[in-house]
């Protein structure tokens, strides 16, 4: 299923919020800063998390957070 990087429905929106909030908790920072890092300073939210929803949402919370943090590290994105 192709995705143009936009959130298409409530399920993808909820998953995006879940990811942002849990990364914020993991890093002990404000969720707004995580959103800025994932959506404004990089394309991780719309270029990775949303397009990979079908695969990511089947994994454990820890796996998802570790995966996103690894992508952030690889791309040099800091919160």
C-alpha positions as CSV (number, residue, x, y, z in Angstrom):
1,X,0.0,0.0,0.0
2,X,1.6,3.3,-1.0
3,X,1.6,6.2,1.3
4,X,2.4,9.8,0.3
5,X,3.7,10.5,3.8
6,X,0.4,11.8,5.1
7,X,-1.6,10.5,8.0
8,X,-4.6,8.9,6.3
9,X,-6.9,7.9,9.2
10,X,-7.4,7.9,13.0
11,X,-5.5,4.7,13.5
12,X,-2.3,6.2,11.9
13,X,-2.9,9.4,13.9
14,X,-3.2,7.5,17.2
15,X,-0.1,5.4,16.3
16,X,1.9,8.6,15.6
17,X,0.8,10.2,18.9
18,X,1.7,6.9,20.7
19,X,5.2,7.0,19.2
20,X,5.8,10.6,20.0
21,X,4.5,10.3,23.6
22,X,6.5,7.2,24.3
23,X,9.7,8.5,22.8
24,X,9.2,11.6,24.9
25,X,8.8,9.4,28.0
26,X,11.9,7.4,27.1
27,X,14.0,10.5,26.6
28,X,12.4,12.4,29.5
29,X,11.5,15.4,27.4
30,X,8.4,17.2,26.3
31,X,6.4,15.5,23.6
32,X,6.3,18.8,21.6
33,X,10.1,18.6,21.3
34,X,9.9,15.1,20.0
35,X,7.2,16.1,17.4
36,X,9.5,19.0,16.3
37,X,12.4,16.5,15.9
38,X,10.4,13.9,14.0
39,X,8.2,16.2,11.9
40,X,9.9,19.5,11.5
41,X,13.7,18.9,11.9
42,X,13.5,15.6,10.0
43,X,11.1,13.5,7.9
44,X,11.0,10.6,10.3
45,X,7.4,11.0,11.2
46,X,6.0,11.3,7.7
47,X,8.8,9.6,5.9
48,X,9.3,6.6,8.1
49,X,6.8,6.1,11.0
50,X,3.6,6.7,9.1
51,X,4.6,4.8,5.9
52,X,5.9,1.9,8.0
53,X,2.8,1.8,10.2
54,X,1.6,-1.6,8.9
55,X,4.8,-3.3,10.0
56,X,5.7,-1.2,13.1
57,X,2.3,-1.4,14.8
58,X,2.6,-5.2,15.0
59,X,5.7,-5.0,17.2
60,X,6.1,-4.5,20.9
61,X,6.3,-1.0,22.4
62,X,10.0,-1.4,23.3
63,X,10.8,-2.6,19.8
64,X,9.0,0.3,18.2
65,X,10.8,2.8,20.5
66,X,14.2,1.2,20.0
67,X,13.6,1.2,16.2
68,X,12.6,4.9,16.1
69,X,15.5,5.9,18.3
70,X,17.9,4.0,16.1
71,X,16.5,5.8,13.0
72,X,17.0,9.1,14.8
73,X,20.6,8.2,15.7
74,X,21.3,7.1,12.1
75,X,20.0,10.4,10.8
76,X,21.6,12.6,13.4
77,X,18.3,13.8,14.8
78,X,18.4,15.0,18.4
79,X,15.6,16.2,20.6
